[in-house]
Amino acid sequence: MSSLIDTFDRRFYYLRLSVTDVCNFRCTYCLPEGYRPQSVRNKGFLSLDEIRRVSRAFVAAGTEKIRLTGGEPSLRRDFTEIIAAVRENPELRKIAMTTNGYRMQRDIQQWRDAGLTAVNVSIDSLDARQFYAITGQDKLHQVMGGIDAAFEAGFAQVKVNTVLMKDLNSHQLHMFLDWIKSRPIQLRFIELMETGEGSALFRKHHVSGEVIRQQLLHLGWQLQARAKDDGPAQVFSHPDYQGSIGLIMPYEKDFCLSCNRLRVSAIGNLHLCLFGEHGIPLRDLLADDQHQDELLARIRQSLGRKKQTHFLHQGNTGITQNLSFIGG
């Protein structure tokens, strides 16, 4: 059982660990101008040994699932070694990653061999021209090949993240449903979230996930029970479909009540909320193996500062200027 508990009695079984904020895509809702190095990064990203130590501390406290994120995590040349380092924790039940998918076709087998147990791929359109318009990369065919490679490598399921955007993809539900009818894919529609750099785009393209939920219920989809280390998605299934649908709706009332995840950025700061005001430095305790008890104590103590909810409804996006900064 997790010993990471906040003042609202929420337990944290799930760590999102960013290993880089670099990304080679230019998604309109995240990095429309492309990647720009953060001025605060003066020591580089967490090293392999630092990743090993921070993951060890969280697992010692009861973390059961670690997701490796970015930016694009596979841009790290040592990414396979990172997976293996996290895998050294025998109590860990799941090692997942979120990727734009462009290196999956080449590397997914070695990632699985290193210990990866789950993969999420970002695909915001099944139309190649629109995919290019959203991401700035003409790589839909390559990403689709990566999903096929994941199944060939032995993954029983692949999750696909789609940011829901009015006038761009919110009207394409039937196209997505046709795609997952005979494939064990969990398609997750993520409601567009406002960031510091994305206010204009948010006002233009935000649409509530409730629109999709009502369409799914009308078509006979049913809500499934949620596991304790699951992310925030409401998952729906249908007897006629191999795939499933997840809805992530951060603007829905009480969204934060079931929060079970913490975040560590690529420069070693603990973030209690994706839209919090600041991070808590951990890196000074990651230089060697002598500070594990102190590291764990700082993480536990920091949870006393976690707020009950984010403040997105008030337009307060906190420190998050774009989603690659902390790892989404």
C-alpha positions as YAML, in Angstrom:
chain: A
units: angstrom
residues:
- id: 1
  name: MET
  ca: [0.00, 0.00, 0.00]
- id: 2
  name: SER
  ca: [1.29, 3.46, -0.86]
- id: 3
  name: SER
  ca: [2.62, 5.51, 2.05]
- id: 4
  name: LEU
  ca: [2.40, 8.67, -0.07]
- id: 5
  name: ILE
  ca: [-0.76, 10.31, 1.28]
- id: 6
  name: ASP
  ca: [-1.84, 13.94, 1.10]
- id: 7
  name: THR
  ca: [-3.97, 15.97, 3.52]
- id: 8
  name: PHE
  ca: [-7.13, 14.96, 1.62]
- id: 9
  name: ASP
  ca: [-6.39, 11.26, 2.21]
- id: 10
  name: ARG
  ca: [-5.51, 10.61, -1.45]
- id: 11
  name: ARG
  ca: [-2.92, 7.87, -1.99]
- id: 12
  name: PHE
  ca: [-0.41, 8.09, -4.81]
- id: 13
  name: TYR
  ca: [0.44, 4.87, -6.63]
- id: 14
  name: TYR
  ca: [1.47, 6.42, -9.95]
- id: 15
  name: LEU
  ca: [4.53, 8.49, -10.91]
- id: 16
  name: ARG
  ca: [4.93, 10.31, -14.22]
- id: 17
  name: LEU
  ca: [8.69, 10.68, -14.67]
- id: 18
  name: SER
  ca: [9.84, 13.03, -17.43]
- id: 19
  name: VAL
  ca: [13.26, 12.20, -18.88]
- id: 20
  name: THR
  ca: [13.49, 15.12, -21.35]
- id: 21
  name: ASP
  ca: [11.45, 18.16, -22.37]
- id: 22
  name: VAL
  ca: [12.75, 17.94, -25.96]
- id: 23
  name: CYS
  ca: [10.29, 16.97, -28.69]
- id: 24
  name: ASN
  ca: [10.69, 16.72, -32.46]
- id: 25
  name: PHE
  ca: [6.98, 17.34, -33.19]
- id: 26
  name: ARG
  ca: [5.37, 20.79, -33.27]
- id: 27
  name: CYS
  ca: [1.84, 20.04, -32.10]
- id: 28
  name: THR
  ca: [-0.41, 23.08, -32.25]
- id: 29
  name: TYR
  ca: [-1.63, 22.63, -28.64]
- id: 30
  name: CYS
  ca: [1.82, 22.07, -27.13]
- id: 31
  name: LEU
  ca: [4.87, 23.32, -29.10]
- id: 32
  name: PRO
  ca: [3.53, 25.15, -32.17]
- id: 33
  name: GLU
  ca: [6.84, 26.98, -32.64]
- id: 34
  name: GLY
  ca: [8.91, 23.87, -32.00]
- id: 35
  name: TYR
  ca: [11.09, 23.00, -29.03]
- id: 36
  name: ARG
  ca: [12.81, 25.82, -27.16]
- id: 37
  name: PRO
  ca: [15.33, 24.95, -24.41]
- id: 38
  name: GLN
  ca: [14.24, 26.06, -20.94]
- id: 39
  name: SER
  ca: [16.53, 28.66, -19.38]
- id: 40
  name: VAL
  ca: [16.18, 27.01, -15.97]
- id: 41
  name: ARG
  ca: [17.93, 23.87, -17.18]
- id: 42
  name: ASN
  ca: [21.57, 24.42, -16.24]
- id: 43
  name: LYS
  ca: [22.62, 20.92, -15.27]
- id: 44
  name: GLY
  ca: [21.01, 18.97, -18.08]
- id: 45
  name: PHE
  ca: [18.37, 16.32, -17.71]
- id: 46
  name: LEU
  ca: [18.35, 13.66, -15.01]
- id: 47
  name: SER
  ca: [21.15, 11.14, -15.52]
- id: 48
  name: LEU
  ca: [20.61, 7.40, -15.62]
- id: 49
  name: ASP
  ca: [21.78, 7.04, -12.02]
- id: 50
  name: GLU
  ca: [19.56, 9.92, -10.86]
- id: 51
  name: ILE
  ca: [16.58, 8.26, -12.55]
- id: 52
  name: ARG
  ca: [17.49, 5.00, -10.84]
- id: 53
  name: ARG
  ca: [17.56, 6.69, -7.43]
- id: 54
  name: VAL
  ca: [14.36, 8.69, -7.75]
- id: 55
  name: SER
  ca: [12.40, 5.69, -9.03]
- id: 56
  name: ARG
  ca: [13.79, 3.56, -6.17]
- id: 57
  name: ALA
  ca: [12.53, 6.09, -3.62]
- id: 58
  name: PHE
  ca: [9.04, 6.25, -5.06]
- id: 59
  name: VAL
  ca: [8.73, 2.46, -5.32]
- id: 60
  name: ALA
  ca: [9.92, 2.13, -1.71]
- id: 61
  name: ALA
  ca: [6.97, 4.36, -0.76]
- id: 62
  name: GLY
  ca: [4.48, 2.12, -2.56]
- id: 63
  name: THR
  ca: [4.45, 3.46, -6.13]
- id: 64
  name: GLU
  ca: [3.19, 0.66, -8.38]
- id: 65
  name: LYS
  ca: [3.32, 2.33, -11.80]
- id: 66
  name: ILE
  ca: [5.89, 4.63, -13.40]
- id: 67
  name: ARG
  ca: [5.26, 6.30, -16.74]
- id: 68
  name: LEU
  ca: [8.26, 7.64, -18.65]
- id: 69
  name: THR
  ca: [7.35, 10.85, -20.44]
- id: 70
  name: GLY
  ca: [8.80, 13.89, -22.18]
- id: 71
  name: GLY
  ca: [8.81, 15.82, -24.48]
- id: 72
  name: GLU
  ca: [9.56, 12.74, -26.50]
- id: 73
  name: PRO
  ca: [11.31, 10.25, -24.18]
- id: 74
  name: SER
  ca: [12.74, 8.14, -27.00]
- id: 75
  name: LEU
  ca: [14.93, 11.08, -28.04]
- id: 76
  name: ARG
  ca: [17.16, 10.09, -25.12]
- id: 77
  name: ARG
  ca: [19.95, 7.92, -26.54]
- id: 78
  name: ASP
  ca: [19.95, 5.94, -23.31]
- id: 79
  name: PHE
  ca: [16.19, 5.43, -23.23]
- id: 80
  name: THR
  ca: [16.42, 1.62, -23.31]
- id: 81
  name: GLU
  ca: [18.85, 1.78, -20.39]
- id: 82
  name: ILE
  ca: [16.42, 4.06, -18.54]
- id: 83
  name: ILE
  ca: [13.67, 1.44, -18.86]
- id: 84
  name: ALA
  ca: [16.05, -1.23, -17.55]
- id: 85
  name: ALA
  ca: [17.09, 0.97, -14.61]
- id: 86
  name: VAL
  ca: [13.47, 1.53, -13.56]
- id: 87
  name: ARG
  ca: [12.80, -2.18, -14.04]
- id: 88
  name: GLU
  ca: [15.38, -2.92, -11.30]
- id: 89
  name: ASN
  ca: [12.57, -2.26, -8.77]
- id: 90
  name: PRO
  ca: [10.93, -5.70, -8.37]
- id: 91
  name: GLU
  ca: [7.87, -4.30, -6.56]
- id: 92
  name: LEU
  ca: [6.94, -2.15, -9.56]
- id: 93
  name: ARG
  ca: [3.89, -3.55, -11.38]
- id: 94
  name: LYS
  ca: [3.89, -1.38, -14.53]
- id: 95
  name: ILE
  ca: [6.44, 0.57, -16.55]
- id: 96
  name: ALA
  ca: [4.69, 2.64, -19.21]
- id: 97
  name: MET
  ca: [5.72, 5.33, -21.67]
- id: 98
  name: THR
  ca: [3.99, 8.06, -23.64]
- id: 99
  name: THR
  ca: [5.45, 8.67, -27.08]
- id: 100
  name: ASN
  ca: [4.70, 10.40, -30.37]
- id: 101
  name: GLY
  ca: [5.47, 7.00, -31.89]
- id: 102
  name: TYR
  ca: [8.00, 7.93, -34.51]
- id: 103
  name: ARG
  ca: [10.67, 5.51, -33.18]
- id: 104
  name: MET
  ca: [8.36, 2.68, -32.14]
- id: 105
  name: GLN
  ca: [8.65, 0.71, -35.34]
- id: 106
  name: ARG
  ca: [12.42, 0.51, -34.90]
- id: 107
  name: ASP
  ca: [12.79, 0.21, -31.12]
- id: 108
  name: ILE
  ca: [9.63, -1.15, -29.48]
- id: 109
  name: GLN
  ca: [10.95, -4.72, -29.25]
- id: 110
  name: GLN
  ca: [14.10, -3.68, -27.38]
- id: 111
  name: TRP
  ca: [12.03, -1.47, -25.08]
- id: 112
  name: ARG
  ca: [9.81, -4.43, -24.24]
- id: 113
  name: ASP
  ca: [12.85, -6.65, -23.70]
- id: 114
  name: ALA
  ca: [14.22, -4.02, -21.29]
- id: 115
  name: GLY
  ca: [11.04, -4.15, -19.20]
- id: 116
  name: LEU
  ca: [8.44, -1.81, -20.72]
- id: 117
  name: THR
  ca: [4.94, -3.14, -20.01]
- id: 118
  name: ALA
  ca: [2.64, -0.50, -21.55]
- id: 119
  name: VAL
  ca: [2.75, 2.16, -24.23]
- id: 120
  name: ASN
  ca: [0.63, 5.22, -25.03]
- id: 121
  name: VAL
  ca: [0.94, 6.79, -28.48]
- id: 122
  name: SER
  ca: [-0.27, 10.27, -29.41]
- id: 123
  name: ILE
  ca: [-2.35, 10.33, -32.61]
- id: 124
  name: ASP
  ca: [-4.62, 13.34, -33.02]
- id: 125
  name: SER
  ca: [-6.02, 12.45, -36.44]
- id: 126
  name: LEU
  ca: [-6.31, 9.37, -38.66]
- id: 127
  name: ASP
  ca: [-6.20, 11.60, -41.72]
- id: 128
  name: ALA
  ca: [-2.59, 12.03, -42.90]
- id: 129
  name: ARG
  ca: [-3.05, 15.63, -44.03]
- id: 130
  name: GLN
  ca: [-4.68, 16.68, -40.79]
- id: 131
  name: PHE
  ca: [-2.07, 14.75, -38.79]
- id: 132
  name: TYR
  ca: [0.59, 16.82, -40.54]
- id: 133
  name: ALA
  ca: [-1.35, 20.05, -39.92]
- id: 134
  name: ILE
  ca: [-1.56, 19.31, -36.17]
- id: 135
  name: THR
  ca: [1.92, 17.87, -35.56]
- id: 136
  name: GLY
  ca: [4.08, 19.53, -38.23]
- id: 137
  name: GLN
  ca: [5.32, 16.04, -39.18]
- id: 138
  name: ASP
  ca: [4.26, 13.85, -42.10]
- id: 139
  name: LYS
  ca: [4.68, 10.67, -40.09]
- id: 140
  name: LEU
  ca: [1.22, 9.13, -39.63]
- id: 141
  name: HIS
  ca: [2.15, 6.04, -41.68]
- id: 142
  name: GLN
  ca: [5.31, 5.59, -39.61]
- id: 143
  name: VAL
  ca: [3.44, 5.94, -36.32]
- id: 144
  name: MET
  ca: [0.78, 3.45, -37.46]
- id: 145
  name: GLY
  ca: [3.59, 1.02, -38.32]
- id: 146
  name: GLY
  ca: [4.88, 1.48, -34.81]
- id: 147
  name: ILE
  ca: [1.53, 0.41, -33.35]
- id: 148
  name: ASP
  ca: [1.61, -2.74, -35.49]
- id: 149
  name: ALA
  ca: [5.16, -3.36, -34.26]
- id: 150
  name: ALA
  ca: [3.99, -3.03, -30.64]
- id: 151
  name: PHE
  ca: [1.43, -5.79, -31.13]
- id: 152
  name: GLU
  ca: [4.05, -7.93, -32.88]
- id: 153
  name: ALA
  ca: [6.39, -7.37, -29.92]
- id: 154
  name: GLY
  ca: [3.79, -8.88, -27.59]
- id: 155
  name: PHE
  ca: [1.86, -5.93, -26.15]
- id: 156
  name: ALA
  ca: [-1.72, -7.07, -25.59]
- id: 157
  name: GLN
  ca: [-3.06, -3.52, -25.78]
- id: 158
  name: VAL
  ca: [-1.89, -0.14, -27.02]
- id: 159
  name: LYS
  ca: [-3.36, 3.11, -25.75]
- id: 160
  name: VAL
  ca: [-3.72, 6.00, -28.18]
- id: 161
  name: ASN
  ca: [-4.04, 9.58, -26.92]
- id: 162
  name: THR
  ca: [-6.09, 12.03, -28.98]
- id: 163
  name: VAL
  ca: [-6.45, 15.64, -27.87]
- id: 164
  name: LEU
  ca: [-10.05, 16.61, -28.53]
- id: 165
  name: MET
  ca: [-10.34, 19.79, -30.62]
- id: 166
  name: LYS
  ca: [-13.43, 21.48, -31.99]
- id: 167
  name: ASP
  ca: [-13.50, 21.78, -35.81]
- id: 168
  name: LEU
  ca: [-10.39, 19.56, -36.11]
- id: 169
  name: ASN
  ca: [-11.18, 16.07, -34.81]
- id: 170
  name: SER
  ca: [-14.18, 16.24, -32.45]
- id: 171
  name: HIS
  ca: [-16.49, 15.27, -35.35]
- id: 172
  name: GLN
  ca: [-14.47, 12.17, -36.31]
- id: 173
  name: LEU
  ca: [-15.74, 9.77, -33.64]
- id: 174
  name: HIS
  ca: [-17.10, 7.25, -36.14]
- id: 175
  name: MET
  ca: [-13.78, 7.16, -38.00]
- id: 176
  name: PHE
  ca: [-11.97, 6.40, -34.74]
- id: 177
  name: LEU
  ca: [-14.57, 3.79, -33.72]
- id: 178
  name: ASP
  ca: [-14.18, 1.98, -37.05]
- id: 179
  name: TRP
  ca: [-10.43, 1.89, -36.45]
- id: 180
  name: ILE
  ca: [-10.65, 0.21, -33.02]
- id: 181
  name: LYS
  ca: [-13.48, -2.19, -33.80]
- id: 182
  name: SER
  ca: [-11.10, -5.05, -34.59]
- id: 183
  name: ARG
  ca: [-8.01, -3.79, -32.73]
- id: 184
  name: PRO
  ca: [-7.28, -4.00, -28.97]
- id: 185
  name: ILE
  ca: [-6.61, -0.27, -28.74]
- id: 186
  name: GLN
  ca: [-7.83, 1.95, -25.93]
- id: 187
  name: LEU
  ca: [-8.49, 5.27, -27.63]
- id: 188
  name: ARG
  ca: [-8.32, 8.09, -25.09]
- id: 189
  name: PHE
  ca: [-9.92, 11.42, -25.94]
- id: 190
  name: ILE
  ca: [-8.22, 14.10, -23.85]
- id: 191
  name: GLU
  ca: [-10.05, 17.37, -23.38]
- id: 192
  name: LEU
  ca: [-7.94, 20.30, -24.58]
- id: 193
  name: MET
  ca: [-6.37, 22.04, -21.56]
- id: 194
  name: GLU
  ca: [-5.36, 25.66, -21.38]
- id: 195
  name: THR
  ca: [-1.64, 26.38, -20.92]
- id: 196
  name: GLY
  ca: [0.23, 29.64, -20.50]
- id: 197
  name: GLU
  ca: [1.23, 29.69, -24.16]
- id: 198
  name: GLY
  ca: [-2.00, 28.21, -25.53]
- id: 199
  name: SER
  ca: [-4.83, 30.48, -24.36]
- id: 200
  name: ALA
  ca: [-5.89, 31.62, -27.84]
- id: 201
  name: LEU
  ca: [-5.94, 28.07, -29.20]
- id: 202
  name: PHE
  ca: [-7.90, 26.91, -26.15]
- id: 203
  name: ARG
  ca: [-10.59, 29.52, -26.69]
- id: 204
  name: LYS
  ca: [-10.87, 28.56, -30.36]
- id: 205
  name: HIS
  ca: [-10.82, 24.77, -30.15]
- id: 206
  name: HIS
  ca: [-11.92, 23.66, -26.66]
- id: 207
  name: VAL
  ca: [-14.86, 21.26, -26.59]
- id: 208
  name: SER
  ca: [-16.08, 19.34, -23.56]
- id: 209
  name: GLY
  ca: [-15.54, 15.58, -23.47]
- id: 210
  name: GLU
  ca: [-19.18, 15.40, -22.42]
- id: 211
  name: VAL
  ca: [-20.06, 15.70, -26.12]
- id: 212
  name: ILE
  ca: [-18.23, 12.43, -26.83]
- id: 213
  name: ARG
  ca: [-19.57, 10.77, -23.67]
- id: 214
  name: GLN
  ca: [-23.17, 11.37, -24.69]
- id: 215
  name: GLN
  ca: [-22.49, 10.01, -28.18]
- id: 216
  name: LEU
  ca: [-20.89, 6.88, -26.71]
- id: 217
  name: LEU
  ca: [-23.77, 6.25, -24.31]
- id: 218
  name: HIS
  ca: [-26.24, 6.70, -27.16]
- id: 219
  name: LEU
  ca: [-24.31, 4.05, -29.15]
- id: 220
  name: GLY
  ca: [-24.44, 1.52, -26.28]
- id: 221
  name: TRP
  ca: [-20.99, 1.98, -24.73]
- id: 222
  name: GLN
  ca: [-20.76, 1.28, -20.98]
- id: 223
  name: LEU
  ca: [-18.55, 2.79, -18.27]
- id: 224
  name: GLN
  ca: [-16.02, 0.39, -16.70]
- id: 225
  name: ALA
  ca: [-14.67, 0.22, -13.13]
- id: 226
  name: ARG
  ca: [-11.42, 2.06, -12.42]
- id: 227
  name: ALA
  ca: [-8.27, 0.40, -10.99]
- id: 228
  name: LYS
  ca: [-6.34, 2.15, -8.20]
- id: 229
  name: ASP
  ca: [-3.25, 2.82, -10.34]
- id: 230
  name: ASP
  ca: [-5.19, 3.88, -13.44]
- id: 231
  name: GLY
  ca: [-4.88, 7.37, -14.81]
- id: 232
  name: PRO
  ca: [-7.82, 9.77, -14.84]
- id: 233
  name: ALA
  ca: [-9.63, 8.30, -17.86]
- id: 234
  name: GLN
  ca: [-13.26, 7.19, -17.70]
- id: 235
  name: VAL
  ca: [-13.11, 3.99, -19.77]
- id: 236
  name: PHE
  ca: [-16.02, 2.73, -21.87]
- id: 237
  name: SER
  ca: [-16.39, -0.65, -23.56]
- id: 238
  name: HIS
  ca: [-18.80, -2.16, -26.08]
- id: 239
  name: PRO
  ca: [-19.45, -5.87, -26.75]
- id: 240
  name: ASP
  ca: [-19.03, -5.38, -30.50]
- id: 241
  name: TYR
  ca: [-15.59, -3.76, -30.23]
- id: 242
  name: GLN
  ca: [-12.17, -5.17, -29.37]
- id: 243
  name: GLY
  ca: [-11.02, -1.65, -28.51]
- id: 244
  name: SER
  ca: [-12.23, 0.68, -25.79]
- id: 245
  name: ILE
  ca: [-12.66, 4.42, -25.31]
- id: 246
  name: GLY
  ca: [-11.23, 6.54, -22.51]
- id: 247
  name: LEU
  ca: [-12.32, 10.10, -21.74]
- id: 248
  name: ILE
  ca: [-10.08, 12.48, -19.80]
- id: 249
  name: MET
  ca: [-12.06, 15.56, -18.79]
- id: 250
  name: PRO
  ca: [-10.08, 17.83, -16.44]
- id: 251
  name: TYR
  ca: [-12.80, 20.50, -16.42]
- id: 252
  name: GLU
  ca: [-15.42, 18.11, -15.05]
- id: 253
  name: LYS
  ca: [-16.58, 18.65, -11.47]
- id: 254
  name: ASP
  ca: [-14.61, 16.61, -8.91]
- id: 255
  name: PHE
  ca: [-11.98, 15.56, -11.51]
- id: 256
  name: CYS
  ca: [-9.21, 15.87, -8.89]
- id: 257
  name: LEU
  ca: [-10.91, 13.80, -6.18]
- id: 258
  name: SER
  ca: [-9.43, 10.57, -7.56]
- id: 259
  name: CYS
  ca: [-5.95, 11.99, -8.20]
- id: 260
  name: ASN
  ca: [-3.39, 9.23, -7.69]
- id: 261
  name: ARG
  ca: [-0.36, 10.56, -9.59]
- id: 262
  name: LEU
  ca: [2.69, 12.68, -8.93]
- id: 263
  name: ARG
  ca: [5.18, 14.10, -11.42]
- id: 264
  name: VAL
  ca: [8.93, 14.53, -11.52]
- id: 265
  name: SER
  ca: [10.28, 16.81, -14.23]
- id: 266
  name: ALA
  ca: [13.30, 16.11, -16.42]
- id: 267
  name: ILE
  ca: [15.40, 18.44, -14.26]
- id: 268
  name: GLY
  ca: [14.45, 16.69, -11.02]
- id: 269
  name: ASN
  ca: [11.62, 18.75, -9.54]
- id: 270
  name: LEU
  ca: [8.61, 17.14, -7.89]
- id: 271
  name: HIS
  ca: [5.33, 18.60, -9.22]
- id: 272
  name: LEU
  ca: [2.25, 17.93, -7.13]
- id: 273
  name: CYS
  ca: [-0.06, 19.02, -9.96]
- id: 274
  name: LEU
  ca: [0.39, 19.49, -13.70]
- id: 275
  name: PHE
  ca: [-0.96, 23.01, -13.21]
- id: 276
  name: GLY
  ca: [0.71, 23.81, -9.90]
- id: 277
  name: GLU
  ca: [2.71, 26.95, -9.22]
- id: 278
  name: HIS
  ca: [6.19, 25.54, -8.72]
- id: 279
  name: GLY
  ca: [8.21, 22.36, -8.30]
- id: 280
  name: ILE
  ca: [9.97, 20.99, -5.24]
- id: 281
  name: PRO
  ca: [13.69, 20.30, -5.92]
- id: 282
  name: LEU
  ca: [14.81, 16.70, -5.43]
- id: 283
  name: ARG
  ca: [18.02, 16.74, -7.41]
- id: 284
  name: ASP
  ca: [20.29, 17.74, -4.55]
- id: 285
  name: LEU
  ca: [19.43, 14.37, -2.97]
- id: 286
  name: LEU
  ca: [20.05, 12.29, -6.12]
- id: 287
  name: ALA
  ca: [23.84, 12.64, -6.40]
- id: 288
  name: ASP
  ca: [24.57, 9.36, -4.60]
- id: 289
  name: ASP
  ca: [22.89, 6.50, -2.75]
- id: 290
  name: GLN
  ca: [23.39, 8.02, 0.71]
- id: 291
  name: HIS
  ca: [20.31, 10.26, 0.70]
- id: 292
  name: GLN
  ca: [17.47, 7.81, -0.02]
- id: 293
  name: ASP
  ca: [15.82, 8.22, 3.40]
- id: 294
  name: GLU
  ca: [16.08, 12.01, 3.19]
- id: 295
  name: LEU
  ca: [14.72, 11.94, -0.36]
- id: 296
  name: LEU
  ca: [11.70, 9.90, 0.67]
- id: 297
  name: ALA
  ca: [11.09, 12.17, 3.66]
- id: 298
  name: ARG
  ca: [11.10, 15.26, 1.43]
- id: 299
  name: ILE
  ca: [8.63, 13.68, -0.99]
- id: 300
  name: ARG
  ca: [6.27, 12.72, 1.84]
- id: 301
  name: GLN
  ca: [6.54, 16.12, 3.49]
- id: 302
  name: SER
  ca: [5.85, 17.89, 0.20]
- id: 303
  name: LEU
  ca: [2.48, 16.15, -0.14]
- id: 304
  name: GLY
  ca: [1.19, 18.39, 2.65]
- id: 305
  name: ARG
  ca: [1.29, 21.23, 0.11]
- id: 306
  name: LYS
  ca: [-0.81, 19.48, -2.55]
- id: 307
  name: LYS
  ca: [-4.05, 21.37, -3.14]
- id: 308
  name: GLN
  ca: [-7.45, 19.74, -3.38]
- id: 309
  name: THR
  ca: [-7.92, 20.74, -7.01]
- id: 310
  name: HIS
  ca: [-6.36, 22.56, -9.92]
- id: 311
  name: PHE
  ca: [-7.63, 26.03, -10.85]
- id: 312
  name: LEU
  ca: [-8.14, 25.58, -14.59]
- id: 313
  name: HIS
  ca: [-11.75, 26.71, -14.25]
- id: 314
  name: GLN
  ca: [-10.47, 30.13, -13.22]
- id: 315
  name: GLY
  ca: [-8.03, 30.21, -16.15]
- id: 316
  name: ASN
  ca: [-5.07, 29.67, -13.80]
- id: 317
  name: THR
  ca: [-2.61, 27.36, -15.59]
- id: 318
  name: GLY
  ca: [0.14, 27.66, -12.98]
- id: 319
  name: ILE
  ca: [3.71, 27.11, -14.07]
- id: 320
  name: THR
  ca: [2.74, 25.05, -17.14]
- id: 321
  name: GLN
  ca: [3.58, 27.08, -20.21]
- id: 322
  name: ASN
  ca: [3.34, 24.02, -22.43]
- id: 323
  name: LEU
  ca: [2.72, 20.32, -21.83]
- id: 324
  name: SER
  ca: [6.29, 19.21, -22.65]
- id: 325
  name: PHE
  ca: [7.68, 21.28, -19.76]
- id: 326
  name: ILE
  ca: [6.63, 18.80, -17.04]
- id: 327
  name: GLY
  ca: [5.60, 15.81, -19.13]
- id: 328
  name: GLY
  ca: [1.84, 16.17, -19.51]
...
